[in-house]
Amino acid sequence: MKEKRINNNSKKTKKSWFFKILIQIVLGFFDVCMAIFLLAFLTFIYFYTNTPNIKDIRNIKISEASTIYDSSGEHILYKIFGEENRKIIPHKEIPDTARVTAIASEDDGFYHHFGIDLKSLLRAIKTNIENDSITREKTITRKAKEAILAIKLERSFSKDEILDMYLNQIPYGANAYGIQAAAQTYFGKDAKDLTLDEAALLAVLPNAPTFYFPYGENDERLFKKQRFILERLKKLKLADPEEISQALAINTFEKLKPLSKDIKAPHFVMYVIEKLEGEYGRDLMEKGGLKITTTLDWEKQQLAEEILKNSKNHLNNYGASNASIVAVEPTSGKILAMVGSLDYFDKNIDGEVNVATRVRQPGSSFKPVVYAKAFEKGLQPESMIYDVRTNFGPDGSGRSYIPQNYNGKFNGLISMRQALAMSLNIPAVKTLYIAGISDTIELARRLGITTLTDDGNYGLALALGGGGMKLLEETSAFSVFANDGIRNKTVSISNITNSKNEVIYNFNNSGQRVINAEIARKINSILSDNQARTPMFGPNNAFNIKDKNVAGKTGTTQDYRDAWTVGYTPSIAVGVWAGNNDNSPMRAGADGSYVAGPIWKTYMTKLLESKPREEFVAYQKIESETPMVSGASRVKKETIYYNIKSGKKISESKKNKTDPDKVKEETRVLDNRSILYYLNQDFNLRYDEEMIKRWEEGITGKNQSIDENK
């Protein structure tokens, strides 16, 4: 009995010991759980307080690319962005194709969990920890913060709002951030127009934008991943099965845009960007999401580019490698087209240089400005001036300045209308002397030409284009004549709105009268007079467009380095330059009328073919008591005929019986007075008596006696 009692006590002792151990284990486990719970709670609090306040997320400024459009707002010319090309779009512009493919790719339980998909989270942590390039600490910390942010997002925003934010911000590669930029970068369309197959391909990219780059070497992997997403859509019943089958049958890679520089009208775009940088700064352009609507007429721009592209052989025939076109609207100053070179991307011709805004010698195309100033001083298109060999005295180098006409011939007494229309050099130099160099430069500035900065640096050769200027500015100056003397400064931007669609700039047309309308009308009358220019340029010249009335002037510089043609109607002014960017000469005979003229005529003919004929307003003729000012009808003159071989004077009747090639005809004014004499006597415009003597010795043929070195 005693032994049995001892055994029972032993069993009770063991049982008590077991329960004590069990209780201690349970209590210990409970302590550990409490410790883990407390640690987790404190960790949660730590990360919760050290992550951004989600309520402020709507106020966070997200960088958005700025976009430059043509005048219609339909054609994107260029996007300006820094490291991130992004355009935030509203919920209604995000298509369901993008939503469902993103869910199938990233989180098929998105609409069901509270912000964290635990299985996906643990799987991601495991994968990242196994990646040697990422430490456990960084991975866990980052994932913890992401989880906390996800919970915060779920508490503050709806599922649709969260998905919108995701699709508007994620990177898709090639600097494209957000679904809108991705759609435009890879498919050239807005996000709202994405098809299911396109959206599925884009949904792959955020996982590894560089690895899955559509133009890279892993396109097969991208293809398989896209197919996986489409198949998963079918399994998850997130899209119509028939639509999914159609998407699977499409080769989406054939729909990708060619990988190229996304810029249209590049010279114009860079011109606009320069203006924007000066006004708003680069940072706002790269991040502010501006919508910049320009003045560019897309059809006129495309036509200009096409015509220049097709003119390459024509230019090469004259030793020219480059050309430029600009078009301006006289009534507003809007730049309608700007092509700065044959090819912006051609390094061989320095194609990125915008010749339209570079200083080049304009040649005779500057003459209308000279004549306009003379008209301001009282002369008329009917005023008479001698085209004879004239020594204008010492130039800046100390040598006599004796200009020649292009064809080496003289025309005697002619009207200023004829002189300008035929682009005669000697009358132009005389007209500049009458107008005054400083006064002519002042007029040029009124017309918008900014490059003639040093009045004392120009001599009488300025009349023949001796002062450099920009094609854009001279075309704009001609548009003042077209607009009846009212100048509208050139403008390239019509409207700018910010990312909130608020207007921050709106073009306001504010023209200013810079010359009297009558002066403009006189220039228009001369430059549109095809009969007056025919003796020099022939009837079928650059400005003779069937059933149209156009005005214009060509220009050629010394050694044929620059060829210009600038012309206009009341509604459009167009300028063309041709030559070589390195300033090397073209071939001899590469005149503006031959090189730039045909390009100008082709472009203007196309522009005007569907437009009604426009007429310039006629000017009012002014009578003057001074014969040389009022016109040839008031000047006494006689015509003398010579036998070329013998040099003897012959009668008119004998002249009519003689071979015309053997007869020389000369018209003489009986008093042999220079117009300067009358301007001194009757107009009280005081000119140097020595210059009057030089001009009149040229009329009488005695200027040979003048020492040409003085």
C-alpha positions, 0 to 999 in steps of 0.5 A: 500500500505504501509503494502504491501511494508513492507512485501516485504522488510521483504522477501528480508531481510530473503532471503539475510540472508539465502544466507549469512548463506548458503555462510558461510556454504559453505565457512566453509565446504570448509575450513574444506575440505581444512583443511582435504585435507591439513591434509591428504596431510601433513599426506601423506607427513609425512608417505611417507618420513618416510617409506623406500625408495622402490628403495633400496628394492632390496638391502635389505638383506633378511635372507635365510636359508642355506641348507645341501645336500648330495654329489649328491645335490639331497637330503636335509639333513638339513636346518640351520636357525634362526627365519626364514626358508626362501629360495628366488626363482626366478620368473620362479620357483614360480608356477601359482598355488601359484600366483592365490591362493594367489590372491584369498585369499588376493586381487582379484583386485590385478592386477587392482588397483593402490596399495590400495584396498580401500574397503579391507583397510577400512574393515581391519581397521574396523576389527582391531579397533574392536579387543581389543588387538590393539589400534586405533592409532596403527592400523591406523598408521600401515595401513597408512604406509602399504598403502604408501608402497603399492603405492611406490611399485606400482610406482617402480615394476611390479605387477609380481615383487610385487607378487614374493616378497610377496610369497618369504617373507610371513610367513607360520608357523613352521618357514617357510617363503616364498612359497619355505620353506612352500612347503618343510616344509609341502609337502616335495617338491619344490614350482614349483611342488605344485598342485592346492589343495596344493597351496590353502591350503598354501594360507590360512596360512599367514592369521593366521599361528598359528591358521591355523597350519595344524597339530593343532586343527583347521584343519576343519577351514583350510579345509573350508578356502581352499575350499573357495579359490578353489571356489573363483578361479572358480568365478574369472575364475583364473584357469581351472574349471576342474582342480579346481573340481579335487582339490576340490575332493582331501584330501590335509591333507593326502599329508602332511608330518609327523610332525617330525624333518627334519634332515637326517644323523643327526650325519654327519649333526652336524659334518658338522655344527661344521665345518661350524661354525668354518669357517663361523660363525653361523650368515652366516649359519642362514641368508646367504642362503648357499648351502652346498654340502657334501661328503655324499653318500646317498646310502651308508649312508642309507645302513649303517643306515639300517644295524645298525638298524637291528643289535640291537638284535645281539648287545644285545646278547653281552651286547652292546646297541650301534654301529657306522659306518664310511666309507671313500674314501682313494683316496680323504679323503671324508666321504661317510657315518657316523652313530654315533649311532643306533638312534640319537633320542634315549635318553636311549643310548645317541643316539645324541652322535656321537661315531665315533668322540669320544675317545674310546680304540681301542684294537688290531686294533691299532697294524698295526700302530705299525708294520708299524713303525717297518717296517720303521726301517727295519723289514719285514713281514718275520722277526721272533719274539718269541711268548713266555711268556715274562716279560717286566719289571716294568710298570708305577705302578712298577709291572712287565708287563707280557702280555698274548695272548687272548687264553692264549697260546704261538706259539714260533718262528713265523713271523711278518706276522703271529703275526699281522694276528693272533693279538698275543699280546706278539709279538705286545708288542715286536714290539712296543718296537722295533719301539719305543713308541714316534716314533710310536706315531709320525707315528700315527700322520702322519696317522691322529690320533690326540688323542695320545697327551702325549708321556710320558703317554703311556707304552708298553700297547699302542701296545694293544690299551692302547691309546684312539682314534676316530673311524673316525681317525683310519679308515682314518689312515687305508685308508692311507695304502689302498692309497699306503701311501698317506694321504688325510685328511678327508673332509665332504664338497665338495662345498659351494655357497652363495645366489647369486650362487657364489662359496665360497668354493670348495674342492681341493684334495691335498694328501700328502705322509706320509709313503713309499709305500712299508710300506703300501704294507707290511701292506696291504699284511698281513691284507689281508692274510686270510691264515695267520689269519685263525689259530686264527680267522678261515677261515670264518672270518669277512674279508673273503668276497667271490671273494673279496680281503679286508684287516682289523683288529679287536680290543677288549679292556680290560673288553670288553668295546669296540669292533672294526673292521676296514678294507678296499679295495683300494677304500673304508675304513670302521670302525665299533665300538660296545659297550655302550656309558656309557663305561660299559662292554659288556658280556665276550667274546664280541670280536671285531671279534664277535660283530663288525665284522659281522656288518662290513662284512655285510656292506662291502659285500653289498658295494662290491657286484657290484664292481670288485675285487680289488688287493693290490700292492705287496711289494718288499721283502728285503733280509738280512744277519741277519737270524731273520730279513730275515725270518725263512729259514735262522734260524736253528731250530729243532722240539721236541715232548713231551708226555703230560702225562709223560713230556718225549721227544719222537721221531718223529716216536713214535709221529706219532703213538701216539694220537695227543691229548697226544703229545706236539710239540715245535719248538726251534731255536738252538741259542736261540737268540732274534731278539733284539740281531741281531738288536743291532749287525747288524742293530745298533739299540741300545736296552737295554741289560737288555731287551735282557736278559729278552726276551732270558730268555723267549725263554729258559724258564728261565724267571720264575727266574726273580722277577716279582715285578721288 
